[in-house]
């Protein structure tokens, strides 16, 4: 039986908390199943204190912790719940880690419930609280997938929330899912988000994972389409006057960081480091713990290890972090992921540019981790990298 080597653990950087799995929307690409998104349970505040007491008193944290309220619509619980939660976690952090330990909170929301009360909370805690809004662009792009339970588009409600943040001078992040339709409208997509640039801390986009099943797109045919989309976005950025405020497109800036980081810093971007145990620590509504990927739930690859529990490696209701760290299943997971990365490293020339997030996709498609390529990594890593590098070359050729 494998025994986990705790020296391989990175400190916990991010705790993703599913305070509730309920969501007031029914987005068509949501990775949560319908049943949990209709559920009304929540993590009670006393239970939340128990969970964070175990986390903060453990040896797996260092100088700072980011708490992400996610995996459901966190704002349905109301500002009062989080006022109390933030205070409880602050007191526990000071008790267990001392007065200099910093806890930051981030809310990932669909934006439809933002009102004056929420803006008051965000402003009150502006030094320690950030907010990210999910929005897919102009209404005809956004409303294709981001609908409520009555099949009504949500663009108007989401943008009302965004405009309230703007009016209250609250910086926010934006995250968008890129659908097949979006790929045909890169200029409109970019321009929609660019108008918020003075208020946006960062913007990132995610290519929809299930293109192959959408009937609108195939990975093989889509490489050229996605490359054209990326080039249009990069051209828009390059054409802007440098004296203007630019929008931080995190997909691009993070790629540049990986590509141009000095040798001594490259370990930060390796696939192995990006999926070290406990670095991202997820706590589900029932106390289940998973790791490796931020926000992972039991709905993803539920039977990958034959127990119907997905990547769940323990439960904070009846286990300590040391108990979870010694989990044989966690040791097996980490070994499988290391073997997966080693297989790619030997066979893929894009390996240094890959964040290493395709292990489960390999298993879902092929029943093994020892695969060097999937359609997803072909387009989301290789096509992306080729487009970025070609754009850099074209810029250098034009200007030098």
C-alpha positions in Angstrom: 0.0 0.0 0.0 1.3 3.4 -0.9 2.1 5.9 1.9 2.0 9.6 1.1 5.2 11.4 1.5 4.2 14.7 3.2 7.4 16.3 2.1 5.8 16.4 -1.4 3.1 18.7 -0.1 3.1 22.4 -1.0 1.6 24.7 1.6 -2.2 25.3 1.2 -2.5 28.5 -0.9 -6.2 28.3 -1.8 -9.2 26.9 0.1 -12.2 26.6 -2.1 -15.3 26.4 0.1 -18.7 25.2 -1.2 -20.8 27.0 1.4 -23.8 26.0 -0.6 -24.2 24.0 -3.8 -27.4 25.8 -4.7 -27.5 28.1 -7.7 -30.2 30.4 -8.9 -29.0 29.8 -12.5 -29.0 26.7 -14.7 -26.0 27.3 -16.9 -25.8 24.7 -19.6 -22.1 23.9 -19.2 -22.0 23.7 -15.3 -19.9 20.9 -14.0 -22.2 20.5 -11.0 -25.1 18.1 -11.4 -28.7 19.4 -11.3 -29.5 17.8 -8.0 -26.9 19.6 -5.9 -27.6 22.9 -7.7 -31.2 22.6 -6.5 -30.2 21.7 -3.0 -30.8 24.2 -0.2 -28.2 22.9 2.4 -25.4 25.1 3.6 -22.3 24.8 5.8 -23.5 26.1 9.1 -21.3 28.8 10.7 -20.3 26.5 13.7 -19.4 23.8 11.2 -17.4 26.3 9.2 -15.5 27.3 12.3 -14.7 23.6 12.9 -13.3 23.2 9.4 -11.1 26.2 9.5 -9.9 25.5 13.0 -8.6 22.2 11.6 -7.0 23.9 8.6 -5.4 26.8 10.4 -4.1 24.7 13.3 -2.4 22.3 10.9 1.1 22.4 9.6 0.0 22.8 6.0 -0.4 26.6 5.9 2.2 29.3 6.0 1.9 33.1 5.8 -1.4 33.6 3.9 -4.5 31.8 2.8 -7.0 32.7 0.0 -10.5 31.5 0.7 -12.6 31.2 -2.5 -16.4 31.0 -2.1 -17.4 28.9 -5.1 -19.0 25.7 -6.5 -22.5 27.0 -6.2 -23.7 30.6 -6.2 -22.3 31.9 -2.9 -24.3 35.1 -2.9 -27.6 33.2 -2.3 -26.6 32.9 1.4 -26.7 36.7 1.9 -24.2 39.2 3.2 -25.0 38.5 6.8 -23.7 34.9 6.5 -20.4 36.0 5.1 -19.9 38.9 7.5 -20.0 36.3 10.3 -17.9 33.8 8.3 -15.2 36.3 7.6 -15.0 37.3 11.3 -15.0 33.7 12.5 -12.1 32.9 10.1 -10.2 36.1 11.1 -10.4 35.2 14.8 -9.3 31.6 14.2 -6.4 32.8 12.0 -5.2 35.1 14.8 -5.6 32.4 17.4 -3.7 29.7 15.5 -1.3 31.6 13.2 -0.8 34.9 14.9 -1.7 38.5 14.1 0.4 38.8 11.0 -1.3 35.9 9.2 -3.3 37.2 6.3 -6.6 35.7 5.1 -8.0 36.9 1.8 -11.5 36.1 0.5 -12.7 35.8 -3.1 -16.3 35.5 -4.2 -16.9 33.9 -7.6 -20.5 34.9 -8.6 -22.8 35.0 -11.6 -23.5 38.6 -10.6 -27.3 38.5 -10.7 -27.7 38.9 -6.9 -25.3 41.8 -6.4 -27.1 44.7 -4.8 -26.3 47.7 -2.5 -25.9 45.4 0.5 -23.3 43.3 -1.3 -21.5 46.4 -2.5 -21.4 47.6 1.1 -19.8 44.3 2.2 -17.3 44.4 -0.6 -16.4 48.0 0.2 -16.2 47.4 3.9 -13.7 44.6 3.4 -12.0 45.9 0.2 -8.5 45.2 1.7 -9.2 41.5 2.1 -12.2 40.7 -0.2 -12.2 40.4 -4.0 -15.0 39.5 -6.3 -15.1 37.8 -9.7 -18.1 37.8 -12.0 -18.9 35.2 -14.6 -20.1 36.8 -17.8 -19.8 35.4 -21.4 -19.9 38.7 -23.3 -22.7 40.5 -25.3 -26.2 39.2 -24.7 -26.5 37.0 -27.7 -23.3 35.2 -26.6 -24.0 35.2 -22.9 -27.6 34.0 -23.1 -26.8 30.9 -25.2 -25.6 29.0 -22.1 -26.1 31.2 -19.1 -29.8 30.7 -18.4 -32.0 30.4 -15.3 -34.2 27.5 -14.3 -37.0 28.9 -16.4 -34.7 28.9 -19.5 -34.6 32.7 -19.5 -31.4 34.5 -20.4 -29.5 36.2 -17.6 -27.5 38.9 -19.4 -29.5 41.9 -18.1 -29.3 40.7 -14.4 -25.6 40.0 -14.7 -24.7 43.3 -16.2 -26.8 45.1 -13.6 -24.6 43.6 -11.0 -21.5 44.6 -12.9 -22.8 48.2 -13.2 -23.4 48.3 -9.5 -19.8 47.3 -8.8 -18.7 50.0 -11.2 -20.9 52.6 -9.6 -19.5 51.7 -6.2 -15.9 51.9 -7.4 -15.3 48.2 -6.6 -12.6 46.4 -8.6 -13.7 43.0 -9.9 -12.4 40.1 -12.0 -14.2 38.8 -15.1 -14.3 35.3 -16.3 -15.9 34.2 -19.6 -16.6 30.8 -21.2 -15.9 30.8 -24.9 -18.5 28.9 -26.9 -18.4 27.9 -30.6 -20.5 31.0 -31.4 -18.1 33.3 -29.5 -15.1 32.1 -31.6 -16.8 33.7 -34.6 -17.0 37.1 -32.9 -13.6 37.9 -31.3 -13.9 41.6 -31.9 -17.3 42.0 -30.2 -16.2 39.7 -27.4 -13.1 41.7 -26.7 -14.8 45.1 -27.0 -17.5 44.1 -24.6 -15.0 43.4 -21.8 -12.6 46.1 -22.7 -15.1 48.8 -21.8 -14.8 47.7 -18.2 -11.0 47.9 -18.1 -10.8 50.7 -15.5 -12.6 48.5 -13.0 -11.4 45.1 -13.9 -8.5 43.5 -11.9 -8.1 40.7 -14.5 -10.0 39.0 -17.2 -9.7 35.4 -18.2 -11.6 33.2 -20.7 -12.1 29.4 -20.7 -12.7 27.4 -23.8 -15.8 25.3 -23.4 -14.8 21.8 -22.6 -17.5 19.9 -24.4 -17.1 21.3 -27.9 -16.8 17.8 -29.3 -20.3 17.0 -28.2 -21.9 20.3 -29.0 -22.7 19.6 -32.6 -21.1 23.0 -33.6 -17.4 22.3 -33.3 -14.8 19.5 -33.5 -11.3 19.7 -32.0 -9.7 18.8 -35.3 -11.5 21.5 -37.3 -11.5 23.9 -34.4 -7.8 24.5 -34.2 -7.8 27.0 -37.0 -10.9 28.7 -35.7 -9.5 29.0 -32.2 -6.1 30.2 -33.5 -7.9 32.9 -35.5 -9.8 33.9 -32.4 -6.7 34.2 -30.3 -4.9 36.2 -33.0 -7.8 38.6 -33.3 -7.7 39.2 -29.5 -3.9 39.7 -29.6 -4.1 42.1 -32.5 -6.7 44.1 -30.6 -4.4 44.4 -27.6 -1.4 45.2 -29.8 -3.3 48.0 -31.5 -4.1 49.9 -28.3 -2.3 53.0 -27.4 0.1 52.1 -24.7 -0.8 55.2 -22.8 -4.4 53.9 -22.3 -5.3 51.6 -19.5 -5.0 48.0 -20.7 -7.1 45.1 -19.6 -5.1 42.3 -18.1 -6.0 39.2 -20.1 -4.7 36.6 -17.7 -4.6 33.8 -20.3 -2.0 35.8 -22.2 -0.1 37.3 -19.3 0.3 34.0 -17.5 1.6 32.4 -20.7 4.2 35.1 -21.0 5.2 34.5 -17.4 5.7 30.8 -18.1 7.5 31.4 -21.3 9.9 34.1 -20.2 10.5 33.2 -16.6 14.2 32.9 -15.6 15.4 29.3 -15.0 15.4 29.8 -11.2 11.7 30.6 -11.3 10.5 27.9 -13.8 9.7 25.4 -11.1 6.6 27.6 -10.2 5.0 26.7 -13.6 5.8 23.0 -13.9 2.9 20.6 -14.3 4.0 18.7 -11.2 4.0 21.8 -9.0 0.7 23.0 -10.4 -0.9 19.8 -9.1 0.8 19.2 -5.8 -1.3 17.8 -3.0 -3.0 20.4 -0.8 -1.9 23.4 -2.8 -5.6 23.8 -3.8 -7.7 22.4 -1.0 -11.4 22.0 -1.7 -14.1 21.7 1.0 -17.5 20.5 -0.1 -20.8 21.3 1.6 -20.7 18.0 3.4 -17.1 18.3 4.5 -15.6 16.2 1.7 -12.0 17.2 0.8 -10.4 17.0 -2.6 -7.2 18.5 -3.9 -5.0 18.9 -7.0 -7.6 21.0 -8.9 -9.3 24.0 -7.5 -13.0 23.6 -7.1 -13.1 19.9 -7.9 -16.3 18.1 -7.0 -17.5 14.5 -6.6 -19.4 14.9 -9.9 -16.1 14.8 -11.9 -14.9 11.3 -12.7 -16.9 9.8 -9.8 -15.7 6.3 -10.2 -12.1 6.8 -11.3 -10.9 4.8 -8.3 -13.9 2.5 -8.0 -15.4 4.0 -4.9 -17.9 6.3 -6.4 -16.2 9.2 -4.6 -14.2 10.8 -7.4 -11.1 12.5 -6.1 -12.4 12.9 -2.6 -9.6 11.9 -0.2 -11.2 12.6 3.2 -13.8 14.5 5.2 -13.1 17.3 7.7 -16.1 16.3 9.9 -14.2 13.4 11.3 -10.6 13.7 10.1 -7.7 16.0 10.7 -5.5 17.2 7.8 -2.8 14.8 8.9 -5.3 12.0 8.6 -6.2 13.1 5.1 -2.5 13.6 4.2 -1.9 9.9 5.0 -4.7 8.7 2.9 -3.7 5.8 0.7 -6.0 7.1 -2.0 -4.3 10.4 -2.0 -0.9 8.7 -2.3 -2.3 6.7 -5.2 -3.7 9.8 -6.9 -0.4 11.7 -6.6 1.5 8.8 -8.0 -0.9 8.5 -10.9 -0.6 12.2 -11.6 3.2 12.1 -11.4 3.3 9.2 -13.8 0.9 11.0 -16.1 3.2 14.1 -16.1 6.3 11.9 -16.7 4.7 10.3 -19.7 4.0 13.7 -21.2 7.4 15.1 -20.4 9.1 12.4 -22.4 6.8 12.6 -25.5 5.5 16.2 -25.7 7.6 19.2 -26.8 4.9 21.5 -25.3 5.4 20.1 -21.8 7.1 23.1 -20.3 4.2 25.3 -21.4 1.5 23.0 -20.1 -0.2 23.6 -16.7 -0.7 19.9 -16.4 -4.5 19.9 -15.9 -5.5 17.1 -18.2 -4.9 14.0 -16.1 -8.5 13.2 -15.5 -9.4 13.9 -19.2 -6.8 11.3 -20.2 -8.4 8.7 -17.9 -11.9 9.5 -19.0 -11.0 9.2 -22.7 -8.5 6.3 -22.6 -8.9 4.6 -19.2 -5.2 5.2 -18.4 -3.0 8.1 -17.2 -0.2 7.0 -19.6 -1.3 9.0 -22.6 0.6 12.0 -24.1 -2.2 13.8 -25.9 -5.9 14.4 -25.7 -8.1 16.6 -28.0 -8.4 19.0 -25.1 -4.7 19.6 -24.7 -4.2 19.7 -28.4 -6.3 22.8 -28.8 -6.1 24.4 -25.3 -2.3 24.0 -24.9 -0.7 23.3 -28.2 -2.9 25.5 -30.4 -2.8 28.2 -27.8 1.0 28.1 -27.5 1.5 28.1 -31.3 -0.8 31.1 -31.7 1.0 33.0 -28.9 4.5 32.2 -30.2 3.7 33.0 -33.8 2.2 36.4 -32.7 5.4 37.2 -30.8 7.5 36.3 -33.8 5.4 38.4 -36.1 5.7 41.3 -33.7 9.5 41.0 -33.5 9.8 40.7 -37.3 7.7 43.9 -37.8 9.4 46.0 -35.2 13.0 44.9 -35.1 
